[in-house]
Amino acid sequence: MVSQKSFQMTAASATAGAVTLGASGAATGAMTGGLAGAVAGLPLALFTFGLSIPAVAAVGGAAGLVLGTAAGATTGFLGGGAAGYCVYQKKDEIRRAVSSTYIKASSGAELIKGGEIKSAEYAKDVVVAAKGRVERADTGDTAENTDRDRSCTTPTSSASGGVALD
């Protein structure tokens, strides 16, 4: 039985759950027990000149530590063991789901990458075309004038920044 992978996975998960939740339970129990102990020591403070508050808080904290550790470790052991067993039983389905998700994410990334390249090429073409229009405007030529014989027409400038119009 110990050599079975399902047993090993269940035992490892149960141990990890017990350690994790046991430590959390211990911290929570110590804080809660200490606070409850301090509150319980308040009525006796008049008779002990206030020394009962830290003394009873320490007792409450120790009790909370023990009870919190026991409750957390038990819960972690059972929960971790159950989770480990279920994950081991469904490992093939989980592997297929992760693989499918990875493939979908990769194809989506390739699609986005292809769109980025097309967008960059389009932006480059727009910039080159705009630069050409600005250069032609500086020389007084228009796109229509570059297709025609330049000696036949005389460009006129407009009021909008000296752009040549026919």
Disulfide bonds with the S-S distance in Angstrom:
none
